Amino acid sequence: MLPKAKEIVDAADAKMQDVVAYLEEDLKTYRVGKANPSIFNGVVVDYYGSPTPLNQVASITTPDAKTLAIQPWERTLISKIEKAIIDANLGLTPSNNGEIIRCMVPALTEERRRELIKKARAAGETSKVGIRNARRDGIDLLKKAQKNDGLSEDGEKEGEDELQKVTDKRVKEIDALIDAKEKEILTV
């Protein structure tokens, strides 16, 4: 493949990798019936007037499979952290002993499992749209390169074929992530 076409395909592949990485991080935040500190990735605490992610004001541990323990670095934050967890609507009820906040992770109901699977599939579809957009942008750049930069027609075609292979590979990665998450959600 010609250097210009390879450059365009590599740039599109980098965008696609970012989409897959984002989906992977997003799926980690789903509460699936077992304790996982990444559930709190979206929780923001009011720390001296500025919104701060929970993991930057406390340490989060999993003492057992059904419990999350949050130890604030400052005791004065306990009530703010509890409020932030409740406001985040994670389905967790925090309780504290004056030093540590504990959240028991309840088992998922069948209805909640179906909701999570639907949400995971929707996130997967959104990611696939992002991948297809990256492919479309890559194809547009290849066509411009053929028109303006002297890329040969064969070079453009070869670039498009390579772009399609990369797209198929990334879509399979997304399908694998969603399938794995569905299995995790359905495991009782």
Phi, psi and omega in degrees: 000143181292151183304319181296315180295319180298319179299316180294316180296319179296320179295318179295320179297321178298319177297318180295320178298322178298320179297315180296317180297320178297316179299317180301315179294320180297317182294333179294337183278355181284132178276112186245030174092355174229152186294129178212117183303335182290352174303328184271009182303327182266001183277128182241132182251143175282105183249101182051045175089353179240136179292124184230136177302142183306319184290356176260356178237000182201159173262139183243124181231166176238092180297329174210180188294341184243007185231138172245132179246130180241119179248105180294149178282345175227128182300331182295345182274350187307309182293324179293322179293316177301315180298318181296321179294317179295316180296332181288348176055053181268355183081019179246143178247111181283146172221147183228159177246019180098341180233319185236139174261130178246140175234119176276131181268110182287156176294149181281142173278163179300320180296317180294324177298316179298319178299316181294320178296317179298318180295319179295317179296320178297319178296322177296317179295319178299320179294321179296324177297318177299320179293316180295325177296319178296320178296313180301316179298320178297317179296319178299318179294321178297318180293321177295320180296323179293318185287314189258325189257006176078020175290134182290160178298320178296321178297319179295315181297317179298318178298318179297319179297317180295320178298320178294321178297317179296318179299313180300319180297315181292323178296321177296322177299317179297315178301319180295319178297315181294317178300316180297319180293321178299316178300317180298319181293320184282344178289121183271000000 
